Amino acid sequence: MGRKTKKVAMTRGFGARYGVTLRKRYIKVVTEARRTHKCPQCGVEAVKRVSVGVWNCRKCGVTFAGGAYTPVTKLGVVAKRQVKSLSSSEA
């Protein structure tokens, strides 16, 4: 009888190459990019990735720029906070 192989999900095309840590990291990034996210405008879980950095809400139809693998990045949140504090201090 042959040996039973492990199920490897999205990394099946990699085979035994690149190391387990890199394959796990790849799975984490790709699953995050492919799942639905919360829309910043309407608040519904309907945002899907169109291409690298471009996201689209299937409910309200808004298309916006975000991160490559997530619609909202940590750097984007910090930048938005800075802009908000600058605009409130000028008023």
Backbone torsions as a table, in degrees:
resi	resn	phi	psi	omega
1	MET	NA	143.2	179.2
2	GLY	-79.0	160.5	177.7
3	ARG	-76.4	143.9	177.9
4	LYS	-84.8	130.5	-179.1
5	THR	-89.8	156.9	179.6
6	LYS	-75.5	146.4	174.1
7	LYS	-77.7	131.6	-171.7
8	VAL	-122.6	8.8	175.1
9	ALA	54.7	-124.1	-173.1
10	MET	-74.0	-16.2	-177.2
11	THR	-93.1	16.1	-177.4
12	ARG	-60.4	-29.2	-180.0
13	GLY	-76.6	-14.1	-179.2
14	PHE	-80.6	-25.1	-176.7
15	GLY	68.0	-137.3	-178.8
16	ALA	-92.2	8.7	-174.1
17	ARG	-86.9	163.4	170.3
18	TYR	76.4	-10.7	176.3
19	GLY	90.3	151.3	-174.5
20	VAL	-69.3	-36.5	-178.3
21	THR	-64.3	-43.4	179.6
22	LEU	-67.3	-38.5	178.5
23	ARG	-66.5	-39.0	177.1
24	LYS	-64.8	-41.2	178.6
25	ARG	-63.6	-40.3	178.3
26	TYR	-62.1	-44.6	178.9
27	ILE	-60.1	-43.3	-179.0
28	LYS	-61.7	-45.3	-178.5
29	VAL	-67.0	-45.7	-176.1
30	VAL	-68.9	-40.0	178.5
31	THR	-66.4	-36.5	177.2
32	GLU	-64.6	-39.9	-179.0
33	ALA	-70.2	-33.9	-174.6
34	ARG	-86.5	-17.9	-178.1
35	ARG	-76.7	163.7	177.1
36	THR	-81.5	145.5	-177.7
37	HIS	-121.1	168.9	-179.5
38	LYS	-80.8	134.3	-179.6
39	CYS	-75.9	133.2	178.6
40	PRO	-71.4	-19.2	-177.5
41	GLN	-93.6	-53.2	-176.1
42	CYS	-100.8	-15.7	176.3
43	GLY	81.3	10.2	-178.8
44	VAL	-94.8	146.8	176.8
45	GLU	-75.5	77.3	-176.5
46	ALA	-141.7	14.8	-177.7
47	VAL	-89.2	125.9	177.9
48	LYS	-122.8	154.3	-180.0
49	ARG	-80.1	128.1	178.1
50	VAL	-89.7	-51.7	174.4
51	SER	-152.8	-169.9	-175.8
52	VAL	-61.8	113.5	177.1
53	GLY	81.6	0.1	179.8
54	VAL	-114.9	125.7	-176.0
55	TRP	-125.3	147.3	-176.8
56	ASN	-136.9	133.5	175.4
57	CYS	-88.3	126.3	-178.3
58	ARG	-78.5	-14.8	-179.7
59	LYS	-89.5	-58.1	-175.6
60	CYS	-93.6	-10.6	174.4
61	GLY	82.2	5.9	-179.4
62	VAL	-73.3	135.0	175.7
63	THR	-114.6	131.7	-176.9
64	PHE	-145.2	164.0	178.5
65	ALA	-92.2	144.5	178.6
66	GLY	-151.6	-152.9	178.1
67	GLY	-77.7	171.6	-179.4
68	ALA	-67.7	-37.3	-175.4
69	TYR	-118.6	-13.4	176.0
70	THR	-134.8	146.1	-178.3
71	PRO	-68.3	-26.9	-179.7
72	VAL	-125.3	126.1	178.9
73	THR	-105.8	162.5	178.3
74	LYS	-62.6	-41.0	178.9
75	LEU	-64.9	-37.0	177.6
76	GLY	-65.7	-37.7	178.6
77	VAL	-65.7	-42.6	178.7
78	VAL	-63.9	-43.4	-180.0
79	ALA	-63.6	-41.9	179.1
80	LYS	-63.1	-39.6	178.5
81	ARG	-64.5	-40.5	178.9
82	GLN	-64.5	-45.0	179.6
83	VAL	-61.9	-41.8	-179.8
84	LYS	-63.7	-42.3	-179.7
85	SER	-70.0	-35.2	178.0
86	LEU	-68.0	-41.4	-178.4
87	SER	-70.8	-32.9	179.2
88	SER	-74.7	-30.0	179.8
89	SER	-75.3	-26.4	179.5
90	GLU	-77.6	-28.1	-175.7
91	ALA	-71.5	NA	NA
